[in-house]
Amino acid sequence: MKKNEITILGAGLIGSLMAIYLKRHGLDVTVYDKRPDKRKTPYDEGGRSINMALSHRGWKSLEQVGLKDKVLPLAIPMYGRKIHDEHGGTTFIPYGTEEQAIYSISRGKFNQLLAEEGERLGAHFEFEYKCQEVDFSDQVISFETPAGEKKLQAPVIVGADGAYSALRLSMQKQIRFNYKQEYISHGYKELTIPATKDGEFAMDPNALHIWPRGKFMLIALPNPDKSFTCTLFLPFEGTKVCFDKIRDEKDLKSVFKNYFDDAYQLMPKVAEEFFKNPTSALVNVECYPWVQGNSLLIGDASHAMVPFYGQGMNCGFEDCFILNELIEKLGTNSWDLVFEKFQKVRKRDTDAICQLAMENFVEMRDSVADPKFILRKKIEAKLHELYPNDWIPLYTMVTFSDISYSEAYAQGKLQEEIMDRVMRDPLITENWNKLDYEEIIFQMETAKAV
């Protein structure tokens, strides 16, 4: 078996970027995907798209393979959250400093760009190859194809085949494989705010728009065609406002008029889209080990997360970046060693970002509407401005830095304890600008030393 033959399962964003990295090492790469090739047979993804939010870790990975300039025209910078209250008023909360932004990018064109770059470098893409099973004893993959079942010997396999990974399912049949999946009580549905009649954005395009309503929310991200991709997050059932209770246009209109009226005025096809597009579930996946012999899980296949920190794709791209670093260091003669090292250094970080994504759901749907939360963010921004190396807000660590997710999580917990104490001051609203910021930093340094 030739060790320089690499099989990638999944031609999505992560699998395509991994193919680019591996081709740059001169390896023989073939990517298999169960879906048709969208360039030849356009197919309906069924309104399941949540726009990606590309941030530092993603850009870093793209830059390393020379793709930043090609991707930039597809992306729109968002410099903060624009919070819409129930009366149509808005509040802007910056993500970081003035120049720091996350970038809205739609999955389809981005995925096509990465696949075509992989092909340009010599990677082979095979579509309508559905992985049925992997036999690890002799590294043989069984595929279902339009021409019938095919078996393929694959010396080295990288599984980037998503949250419902076929490679992972085969690994689960091995002994001592830990696996946990958790569906949250909420689902999502894709909707659209189109461009205005004169072809402009209907709202500020340089913000991520959020309508937080306690137990549910609507978000909207801009697209280059001047539309917004909206995502409605509601509980499936059991509450006053849930998917289960929206049975007809009258129910839908009632929910939108009551809770999202300013968005509703901009959505002429909301009823058509709501009843046509599926209601999709949100899952968190944890598993270990990620390695079986010369086979490895990356991206959502090993650590699917809910989308509330905007890090799913960025984390998957960083998987590619870190795996590439290990290949550069250890070479391509000992894939089992490379893969073992990868899961050892990466697992604690992916556990941390999965947990942060779960926790941020509560912040997005509820806390961001609270004036005390907005004040808390102002205080943290001031601390970062005065002491840029001693107080880095959690969101900044995760989104705009290389600090590992696990370290960011640990630091964030210390900051949370200190900020909880600061916010207990009954006069904090009046006195926040007169705080003893040096004392807060001293508390942080003391907490780190303990």
N, C-alpha and C positions, 0 to 999 in steps of 0.2 A: 504494500500500500504506500502510495506517495504522500508524504506528510505535507507537501506544499499544495495539495488539493483541498480546498475549503468549501464546504457546503453551508450556505446560510438559508435558514428557513424563515420566510417572511420578507416581503419586498416593501414593507412600510418605511417610515422615516428612519428608524434605527437600523433595520437590516440594510437599507440602501447606503446609509452613511458608513456602516461597518464594511460593506463591500468596497467602498472608496478607500478606506484606510488600508484594507488588506491588499488591494491591487497596488497600492503605493509601495508595498513590500515585495512586489513582483510575484505574488502568489496566484495560483489558478483558482478563481472564485466563480461559483455558480450559485445564483439566488433562486429559490423556488417559492412560489406564492400560490395560494389556493384560488385567488380571484382572477378574473380575466384581466388582460392588459387594457387599461383604460384608454390608451392611445389608439388602439385598434377597435375595441368594442366598448364604447362608453356605457357604463352601467350606473344604475341609481344607487347611491349609498344610503338612500332612504332617510335623509334628514337627520343623520346621526352625528353631524360634525359640531365639535366645539372648537372654535378658533384656537390656534396655538398662541402662547405668549412666550416669544423667544427672548431670553435674557442672557446674562454674561456667560454662564456655563455652556449654553448652546452656541453662542457666537464664537467663543474660544475654540470649540471643537470644529466649527466650520472654517474658522480662520486658519487652523493648522493644516487643512487640506486645500487652502486657497480658494474657498467658495464664498467668503463674506461678501465680496463685491457683486457676485451673481445673485445672491439671495436678497440683498438690501432693497432692490426695486419692488420686491413682493411684500415688503414689510412696512408697517406704519407705526411710528413711535407713539407710545402712550406714557405720559409723564406722571400720571397719578390716577386715583379713583375719583370719579365724579358721582357723588351720592345724590340720588333723587328722592326727596321726601314725598309723602302722600299728597301734598298740596301743590306739587310741581316745582318747589324750590330745589336748588342744587347747592352742594358744598364740594369744593375740590380739596382732596388730600394728596399731596405729592408723595410719590414712591420713595424719593430720596432727594438728592441735591437737584438743582435746576436742570442739569444736563443728563441726569440719569433717567432712563426710560426702559420699559419693556416693549416688545414689538409684536403687534398683532399680525398673524400670518395664517392664511387658510391652508388646510392640509393638502388639498389636491394638487395645486400647481407646485408647491414646495416638494411634495413627494416625487412628482414627475421630474423636476429639476435634478434631484439627487439620483434617481434611477438612471437618467440620461447621462449624468456625469460618470456614474459607475460603468455604464456601457461604453462610454468614450474611452475609459481607461482599460477596457478589455474584459470587464465582468460579464458573465452570461446571465440573462434573466429568463426564467421559464415560468410561464403563467398557467393557471388551471392545473396545477400540481398540488393536490391536497394530501398532506402527510397523514397517513393512517396510523403508522406505528414505526418505532425505531427499535431494532434488535441490537442491543449494546454488545452482545457477545461477539458479533462479527461486523459491527458498525454498518448495518444494512437498513435503509429506509424503504418502507413500502408507501408508494404514492397511488392515489386514485386520480386518473387523468381521463380526458374525453376519449382516449384510445384504449382505455382499460387500465388494469393494475400494472404498475411498473415497480421493479425493485432496483435499488441503486446502492452500490457500496460507497460509503462516505467516510474516508479516513478521519476527517475532522469536521465536526458539526457545531455551528453557532445558531442557537435558537433565538430568533428575534421575532417570534410569531405571536406576540401579544398576550393579553390577559388570559385567553383561553388556549394557551400553547399546547400543540400536539406533542412537542418534544417533552415538555414538562409532564404531560399525562403519561407518556411512556416511562419517564423517570419515577413517577409515583408508584408504578408497579414493582419497582425495586425495593429491597428491604431498607428500613431506616431512612425513609424520606419524609421529612416534616413538611406539612402543608396546611395552610389555613387561608380561607377566603371569607370575607365579610362584606355583605351587601348593606349599604346604609338604607335608611327608611325612605329616602328621597330618590326620585328619578328625574330625568330631564327631557326636555323637548326643544327641538330647534325651531326658531322663528326668524323673521327678517324685518328690518326697517329698511325700505328701499331708498335710493337717492331721491331727492326732491325733483319736482317737474322740470326745474332748470338744471338738473344734473349735478347738484351739490350735495354735500353731507347734510343730513337733517339735524345733526347734533355735532358738538365738538368732536372732531376725529382723533384728537390727541389725548384721549382719556379712555379708561375702561369704565363704562357706565354701569352703576349698580343701583337697583331698586331693592333695598333691604327691608324685609317685612317681618322680622322676628323668626317665624318658623319656615319661611320660604323667601325666594328672591328671584329677580330677573337680572340678567347681565347682558351687555351689548359690547361687541368689539368691532372696530372699523375694518373695512375691506378696500382695496385699491379702486374698485368700481363705484365707490362712494356710498355703498350700502353698509349696513351693520348686520353681523350675524348675532342674533339674540339667543340666549339659552334660558329657558324657564325651569327653575328647580322647585319642585313641589313634593310633599309627601305623597306616596302612592295612595294611602288610605288613612282613615281614622281621625282626621281633623276637619275643621270647618272648611278650610281651603285645601283641597287635595285633588289629584288626578281623577280619583274614583268618583268625585262629585261633579265633575264637569262633563255632562252628558250631551249637551246640545249648545247651539249658538247663544241661547239666552243665558245659560250658566256661565259660558265663557265671557260674554260681554259684562255680566255682573261682576266677575272677579277682576277683569281688567279695568273697568270703570271705577271700581272701588279702590283698587290698590296700585294700578299702574296707568292712570289715566293719561298722563303726558306721553307715555310710550304708545298707548293705544291709539292716540290721535295720529301717530306716524306709521301705523301698521295696517294698510288697507286690506291685506290678504291674511290677517291673523287667523280668522276662522278656518279658511281653506287650508292653511298650513298646519294649524293645530290638529285638525281631524285627519289630515293626510299623513303627517309625519309620525313615526312611532314614538312611544314613550320608552326611553331606554333606562337601564339600571346602571348603578355606579358601584364598582366593586374594589375592594382592597385585597391584594394577594401577598402573602408572605410564604416563602418556602426555603428549604435548605436540606441538603447541599444543592448548589447550582450546577455541579459538575458530576458527570458520570463518564469515567474514562477520558476520551477525547471529545466529549460533547459538553457544551456550556450554554446556560440560559443567560440572556441579557435583556435589558429594558423591561417592558411590562410582563414578559414571560417569567421573570424572576421577582419583580416587585411592582405590580400594578398598583396605582394609587388613585384616589379620588382627585378631581382636577382643581381643588380649591387653593393651591399654592402656585399654580401655573408652572409646576416643575416636572411633570411627567416626561415630556419630550426632552427638556434640558437635562434631566437626570439620565435619561437613556443615551443622549449624546455624550454626556460626561463618562458613561460606561465605556463608550467607544474610545474616548480620549485616553482613559486610564488603561484600558486593555492594550491600546497601541503603545503606550509607554512601557508596559511590561514586555511586549513583543520586541521592542527596540532594545530593551535591557537584556532579555533572556534568550532571544533568537526564536527561530521557528522549528527547532529540532525536538523540543520537549513541550508539546502542547499541554500535556497533563500538568506539568509544573507551572506553566503560564496561567492556566485556568485555576489551579489551586490557589496560587498567589492572588489572583484577581478576586476570587470570592472572599478570601480572608481579609483583604484590605477594604472591600467595598460593602460588605453586608451590614456593618454597623451604621454606615452612612445612609443606605437605602431604608433601613428600619427607621432612622430618625426623620427622613423627609416624608415617609408614609405617615408617620404619627403627626408631623406638623401639618400635613395636608388635611388630615381629619380635624385637627383643632382649628384650622383656619376657616373651616366651613361655618362654625359658630360665629367667628369674627365677621365674616362677609355678610351673613344673612341677618345679623342682629346688632353686634357691637358698633359697626361703622356708622349707625344712625344715632348713636349716643353722643351728646356733646362732650361728656367726660372722656370718651374714647378719643375724640378729635383733639381735645386738650392734651391728653396723654401723649399722642403722637407729636404734638408741638414741642412738649418738654423734651421728648427723646431726640427730636431733630436739633433742638438747642444744645443738648448735651453733646451730640455728635459734632456740631459746629464748633463748640468750645474745646472739646477733647476728642478729636477725630480718631485717635489711636486707642483711647481708653473706653469709649462708649460707642460701639457700632450697633445700631438697631438690628434686631433679629431679621427683619425683612431685607435690610441692606446686606447682611452677612449671607443670607440664602440666595438673593437675587443678583447682587452686584459684586460678588467677591468669589475667591477660590477657597475660602475657609470651608473645611469639610462640613457636611450636613450635621454630623454627630457633634462636632465642636460648637457649631452654631446653635444647635438645640440645647446643649448644656449651658452655654453662655446666656441664651435667651431665658432659660428658667431662672437664673440668678437675677437677670435684669427685671424679670416679672415680679419677683419677690420684693425687690427694692422699689419698683414703681408702684406696687400695691400700697406700700407704706407711705410713699410720697402723696398718692392720691387720696389717702384717708384724711388729710388736712381739710377741715370743713371750709377753710377760706382759700382753697387752692385755686378756684376760678379767678379770684381777684388778685392773688399774690403769686401766680405761677412764674411771672417774669422776675420776681425778687427772690427766688429760691436760692439756697446756698448750693450751687451746682458743684462746687469743689468738694463739699461734704458728701454729695451723692456719689461722686467718683471714688472718694475714699471708702465709702461703704462697698462699692463694687470691687475695689482692689482687695479689701478685707475678705469679702465673700469668696473671691477666687483663691485666696491663700489658704482658706480653711480646708 
